[in-house]
Amino acid sequence: MVNKRTPTTRPPGRHVTRHPAPRPAPERRSQADRRQQTRQALLDAALGQMEAGIGFEALSLRRVARAAGVVPAAFYRHFASMDELGLALVEDSVLALRSMLREAREDGPAPERVIERSVKILFAHVREHRRHFAFVAQARGSGNAVLRHAIRSETKLFASELATDLARFPVLREWSTSDLQMLAGMFVETMISAIEAFLEASPGGGVQPPTPEAEARIAKQTERQLRLLALAIPQWRSRP
């Protein structure tokens, strides 16, 4: 005997419709996030153009906007001029460096290791942000007075912060403010010279890092110069 399955019937007018599971809505970025992304794209585009061999003075906002993939009007929502964009690049470069070197002094290493640690952090930062420092080195010797003034101001602020930190060392507590500023200025200028030596040893004007041997040589020379300054500290007597 053959069993026949009775087909399942549904009441007329009632159909079962299967709807696909709703897809999660894409994450919406805030207006502030979009503005920050566009601003960073403009900064990166300017660095990329300079990395390709175009000097900052030859850059136009239209070229930068095109490289960033935005219309020129979008440029003006973030920067009033190319000089203002250049100032932002200077600030980004120096502020991060000041913060990192401050950590080197505040993390509690023994005084004799502060120099070694500071040089390591300096070179690690320059290696990671070669394009920024290549721009600063170029702007430092350029004919753009706005950028040169900004770099000098940032350098003086850097030295002032370092002078405040140096005053915490017992051997320097009796030094005058002007002498602390002088010492800090010499330390900072030595670091700037080290950055320039790093970039000069980098193929393509900073596009690629120098060889490990070249970097080690420059780092060692920088440590020696800073230690030579440190050796003179106990012999110095501040005078009114």
Secondary structure, 3 states (H helix, E strand, C coil): CCCCCCCCCCCCCCCCCCCCCCCCCCCCCCHHHHHHHHHHHHHHHHHHHHHCCCCHHHCCHHHHHHHHCCCHHHHHCCCCCHHHHHHHHHHHHHHHHHHHHHHHHHCCCCHHHHHHHHHHHHHHHHHHCHHHHHHHHHHHCCCCHHHHHHHHHHHHHHHHHHHHHHCCCHHHCCCCHHHHHHHHHHHHHHHHHHHHHHHHCCHHHHCCCCCHHHHHHHHHHHHHHHHHHHHHHHHCCCCC
